[in-house]
Amino acid sequence: MALFINCEKPTTATKQTTSKNKTIIIQPFEDMPAELTNKIYNQLLVVYPNIVLSEPIKFPKNAYYNLRNRYRADTIISFLRTEAPQKSVMIGITTKDISATKGKIPDWGVMGLGYRPGNACVASTFRLEKEKLAEQFYKVCLHEIGHTQDLKHCPDQSCIMRAAEGKNHLDELTGFCGSCTKKMQKKGWNLE
């Protein structure tokens, strides 16, 4: 897998890794606009120094769910898990509609999906407000990465780890709550 950094101010922080902290690999799918991909990369780099941006790739063929014209988030994660190097977490990013099984609902549309703990997650812009796209997408990415860092859904209504429960509450989220912040800081995240 070839790697590239495509941003206005390249930084060597993307190549730094420590034995303590995992590398976060941003894996755009080929539908992702480069401008938004670079914005997410730069936003994440502010709060976590071990970020790598990969070249866009095609979706795994078995992820497409023809009945609903969307992609299965769980299948995408299964694919990314096999691609993620050791001591890394890979986040797939896309504009496409994604879904997962929720209870008895076999195909529930989601903004993202991440397992806890895990080495892969996926986030989509499809269900986000276009006029607030970059801000909302950053929060979705943080939420899904948070799951890979072993964070559960949080009862704090303003915390990044709040469960969506089928709605877009992203504008109400102000950051990680105190408890979630401490857990993320222990994993090397620069949060206040």
N, C-alpha and C positions, 0 to 999 in steps of 0.2 A: 504494500500500500504506500504510494507516494504521499509525501507531506508538503504542504506549502503554507506560507503565511502571506496573506494578501490584505494588508491594511495600510493606512496612511503612515503610521509610525511603527515600523517593525521593531520588535524588542527581543533581546536574548532571553527574557524570562520564559518564553515559550519552550526553550530547550532545556531549562533547568528542571531537574527532578531531584528529589531526595528520597532516601530509603523509607522515610516516615510517611510522606505524602504521595498519594496516587496522582498520576497524570490524568487530566480530563482531556479526552479527544473529542473534538466537535466533528461529527461526520455528516456533512450536508448530503442530501440526496440531490439528484441532478435538477430537480424542479426549484430548488432554493435560489432566490436572487442573491447574487454575490454581495450586494450592498447590505442587505439584512444579515447575511451570514457574518460579514466583517463586523457589523455593529454588535452582534451577540458575542462574538469573539472578544472584542475590546471591552465590553461590559463585564464579561466573566473574568477577564484578565485583571481587572481592578480588584476583585475580591478573592482571586485564587491565582497564584503565580505559575502553576504547572499546567498550562493550557496549550494544546496543539490543535491546529486546524488542518483537517485532511481535505484532499481533493474531492469534489462531488462524485458520487457513485450512483448506479442504477438501483432501483428497488429489487429486492429478491423476488423472483417471479412468483413464488408460492405465497407471497404476502397479499397479493391482490384478491379482494373478495368481490367477485363479479356481481352477485345478487344485489349489492348495495353500492357498487361503484366506489369502493373505498379500500383502504389497506388495513390489514390486521396488525395492530400494535404489538401483540404478543409474538407474532411471527417475525416482525422486524427486530424485536429485542433478541429473539433466539438467534437470528442471523448475526446481529452485532456482537453478541456474546462470543461467538466463535472467532470474530475478527479482532476483538480487544486483546492487546498484549497483556501480559501479567503486570500487576501493579498499576492498572489503568481502569478508567471508566469511560465508556464510549456513549456519547449522546447523539442519536440520529435526529436530524432536523429536517422538516418538510413543510410544504404548503398544502399537501394533500389531506383529505379527510381520512382519519384513522379511527379504529374501533377496537373494543375488547369485550370479553364476556364479563357481565356484571350480574352476579347471582343467577337468576333464571332467565335473564335477558342475554341471548347469545351474541348480539351484535350492538353494543352500546357505543355511540359516538363519544370520543374523548378528545381533550386538548393534549394529553400526554399520558404516558404510562412508564412507571419505573418500579422495579422490585426492590425490596429491602431485606438485607443488603443485596447489592448486585453490582455487576460490572457493565451494565448497559441499560439505557432508557431511550425513550423517543418523545419528541415534542413536535406539535403541529401548529401552524398559524391559522388553520382552516376555520376554527370557531371563534376567532378573536375579532375585536372591533378594528376595522381598517384604519381609522383615524388615530388609534392608540396602539397600533400593531407592535412596534418595537418595544415599547414599555411593557405591554402585556406578555409578549413572547419571552422576554427576559425573565419575567416572574414564573412562567410555565417551565422554562428551562431550569431555573433554580429549584423549583418544586420537585421536578423529576430527578434531578441530580441529588437533592436532599434525600429522596427515598434510597438511592444507591448508597448513601452515606449512613444508612440505617435509621433515618428519621421516619416516624409514623405520622399519620395525619394529626394535626394539632387542634385542640378545641378553641384556641385563641383566634377570634374572628378576623384579626388583622395580620396574622402570621402567614408567611409564604407557604407554610405546610398545611394550611386550611384545606379541607376536602371541598371539591367543587360541588358535589352532590347534584350534578346535572345542570348547574348554572355557572355563569361567568361572574365571579366575585372579585376578579383580579384588581379592579380599581380600589377595592376596600383593603387590599393587602399593603402594609407599609414596610414590611421587612420580616426577618425572622424574629420571633418572640425571644425573650430572655433565655428560656430553657433551650430552645432550638439553636440559638446563637452559640451558647456554650458548647453544645455538642458539635456544631460545625467548626468552631474554633479549635477544638481538640484534634480535628482532622486537617488542620492547616489553613482554614478559611479566614480571610482578613475581614471580619465582620465586627461592627460596633453596635 
